[in-house]
């Protein structure tokens, strides 16, 4: 049989209230990097700017190496650029009330009207 015990109504544990901490929501606004991230990005940007000539040579060496080739050189450049140039966020387009976007093309409506006249 089942080993569970039913507690009398007065012995049930009290429910915790869903309260927020007193300082909840007072943090950094969304999208603002913290100080450490900002300093790291600045340091990386400075490193890249100070080594552009060397990087050009490195990329040429990678591209000319038969083991790697131009694709690996381009992939290396893109990998480095991700730390310096932010990627753009994807944007979702929605219609009225958050629904789908509605497109109306006049030519289709004219075609439907002509078709309706022919079927009369």
C-alpha positions as a Markdown table, in Angstrom:
| # | Residue | x | y | z |
|---|---|---|---|---|
| 1 | Unk | 0.0 | 0.0 | 0.0 |
| 2 | Unk | 1.0 | 3.7 | -0.2 |
| 3 | Unk | 3.3 | 4.9 | 2.5 |
| 4 | Unk | 2.3 | 8.6 | 2.2 |
| 5 | Unk | 0.6 | 10.2 | 5.2 |
| 6 | Unk | -2.0 | 12.8 | 4.9 |
| 7 | Unk | -1.5 | 15.8 | 7.1 |
| 8 | Unk | -4.4 | 17.4 | 8.9 |
| 9 | Unk | -5.3 | 20.8 | 7.4 |
| 10 | Unk | -3.7 | 22.7 | 10.3 |
| 11 | Unk | -0.4 | 20.9 | 10.0 |
| 12 | Unk | 0.2 | 21.8 | 6.3 |
| 13 | Unk | 3.3 | 24.0 | 5.8 |
| 14 | Unk | 2.6 | 27.6 | 5.0 |
| 15 | Unk | 3.1 | 28.7 | 1.4 |
| 16 | Unk | 5.9 | 31.2 | 0.7 |
| 17 | Unk | 4.8 | 34.4 | -0.9 |
| 18 | Unk | 6.2 | 35.2 | -4.3 |
| 19 | Unk | 7.9 | 38.4 | -3.1 |
| 20 | Unk | 10.7 | 40.0 | -5.0 |
| 21 | Unk | 13.9 | 41.1 | -3.2 |
| 22 | Unk | 13.8 | 44.8 | -2.2 |
| 23 | Unk | 16.4 | 45.8 | -4.8 |
| 24 | Unk | 15.2 | 43.6 | -7.7 |
| 25 | Unk | 15.2 | 45.2 | -11.1 |
| 26 | Unk | 17.7 | 48.0 | -10.0 |
| 27 | Unk | 20.7 | 46.4 | -11.8 |
| 28 | Unk | 22.4 | 47.4 | -15.0 |
| 29 | Unk | 19.9 | 48.1 | -17.9 |
| 30 | Unk | 19.7 | 45.4 | -20.6 |
| 31 | Unk | 22.3 | 45.7 | -23.3 |
| 32 | Unk | 24.8 | 47.6 | -21.3 |
| 33 | Unk | 28.0 | 45.6 | -20.9 |
| 34 | Unk | 29.6 | 45.4 | -17.4 |
| 35 | Unk | 32.8 | 47.3 | -16.8 |
| 36 | Unk | 35.1 | 44.3 | -17.1 |
| 37 | Unk | 33.5 | 43.4 | -20.5 |
| 38 | Unk | 33.9 | 46.9 | -21.7 |
| 39 | Unk | 37.6 | 47.1 | -20.7 |
| 40 | Unk | 38.3 | 43.7 | -22.3 |
| 41 | Unk | 36.7 | 44.9 | -25.6 |
| 42 | Unk | 38.7 | 48.1 | -25.5 |
| 43 | Unk | 41.9 | 46.2 | -24.8 |
| 44 | Unk | 41.3 | 43.8 | -27.7 |
| 45 | Unk | 40.5 | 46.7 | -30.0 |
| 46 | Unk | 43.8 | 48.3 | -29.1 |
| 47 | Unk | 45.6 | 45.1 | -29.6 |
| 48 | Unk | 44.1 | 44.7 | -33.1 |
| 49 | Unk | 44.8 | 48.3 | -34.0 |
| 50 | Unk | 48.4 | 48.1 | -32.9 |
| 51 | Unk | 49.0 | 44.9 | -34.9 |
| 52 | Unk | 47.2 | 45.4 | -38.2 |
| 53 | Unk | 50.5 | 45.2 | -40.2 |
| 54 | Unk | 51.5 | 41.9 | -38.4 |
| 55 | Unk | 48.0 | 40.5 | -38.8 |
| 56 | Unk | 48.2 | 41.2 | -42.6 |
| 57 | Unk | 51.4 | 39.2 | -42.8 |
| 58 | Unk | 50.0 | 36.4 | -40.6 |
| 59 | Unk | 46.8 | 36.1 | -42.8 |
| 60 | Unk | 49.0 | 36.0 | -46.0 |
| 61 | Unk | 51.2 | 33.3 | -44.4 |
| 62 | Unk | 48.0 | 31.2 | -43.6 |
| 63 | Unk | 46.5 | 31.8 | -47.0 |
| 64 | Unk | 49.8 | 30.8 | -48.8 |
| 65 | Unk | 50.3 | 27.7 | -46.7 |
| 66 | Unk | 49.1 | 24.6 | -48.8 |
| 67 | Unk | 48.0 | 23.0 | -45.5 |
| 68 | Unk | 45.5 | 25.8 | -44.7 |
| 69 | Unk | 44.8 | 28.0 | -47.7 |
| 70 | Unk | 42.7 | 31.2 | -48.1 |
| 71 | Unk | 39.5 | 29.7 | -46.5 |
| 72 | Unk | 41.3 | 29.2 | -43.2 |
| 73 | Unk | 42.8 | 32.7 | -43.4 |
| 74 | Unk | 39.4 | 34.2 | -44.0 |
| 75 | Unk | 37.9 | 32.1 | -41.1 |
| 76 | Unk | 40.7 | 33.4 | -38.9 |
| 77 | Unk | 40.0 | 37.0 | -39.8 |
| 78 | Unk | 36.3 | 36.5 | -39.2 |
| 79 | Unk | 37.0 | 34.9 | -35.8 |
| 80 | Unk | 39.1 | 37.9 | -34.7 |
| 81 | Unk | 36.6 | 40.4 | -36.0 |
| 82 | Unk | 33.8 | 39.0 | -33.8 |
| 83 | Unk | 35.6 | 40.4 | -30.8 |
| 84 | Unk | 36.0 | 43.9 | -32.3 |
| 85 | Unk | 32.9 | 44.4 | -34.5 |
| 86 | Unk | 29.6 | 43.4 | -32.8 |
| 87 | Unk | 27.2 | 41.2 | -34.6 |
| 88 | Unk | 23.8 | 42.6 | -35.4 |
| 89 | Unk | 20.9 | 41.1 | -33.6 |
| 90 | Unk | 18.1 | 39.5 | -35.5 |
| 91 | Unk | 14.9 | 41.5 | -35.6 |
| 92 | Unk | 11.4 | 39.9 | -35.7 |
| 93 | Unk | 8.7 | 41.8 | -37.5 |
| 94 | Unk | 5.2 | 41.5 | -36.3 |
| 95 | Unk | 1.9 | 42.8 | -37.4 |
| 96 | Unk | -1.0 | 44.5 | -35.5 |
| 97 | Unk | -1.4 | 43.1 | -32.0 |
| 98 | Unk | 1.8 | 40.9 | -32.3 |
| 99 | Unk | 0.3 | 38.8 | -35.0 |
| 100 | Unk | 1.7 | 38.0 | -38.4 |
| 101 | Unk | 2.6 | 40.8 | -40.9 |
| 102 | Unk | -0.1 | 41.2 | -43.5 |
| 103 | Unk | 0.9 | 42.1 | -47.0 |
| 104 | Unk | -1.6 | 43.1 | -49.6 |
| 105 | Unk | -0.6 | 43.4 | -53.2 |
| 106 | Unk | -2.9 | 45.2 | -55.5 |
| 107 | Unk | -2.2 | 43.1 | -58.6 |
| 108 | Unk | -3.5 | 40.0 | -56.9 |
| 109 | Unk | -6.7 | 41.7 | -55.9 |
| 110 | Unk | -7.2 | 43.0 | -59.5 |
| 111 | Unk | -6.5 | 39.4 | -60.8 |
| 112 | Unk | -9.1 | 38.0 | -58.3 |
| 113 | Unk | -11.7 | 40.6 | -59.4 |
| 114 | Unk | -11.2 | 39.7 | -63.1 |
| 115 | Unk | -11.5 | 36.0 | -62.3 |
| 116 | Unk | -14.7 | 36.7 | -60.4 |
| 117 | Unk | -16.2 | 38.6 | -63.4 |
| 118 | Unk | -15.3 | 35.7 | -65.7 |
| 119 | Unk | -17.0 | 33.2 | -63.4 |
| 120 | Unk | -20.3 | 35.2 | -63.3 |
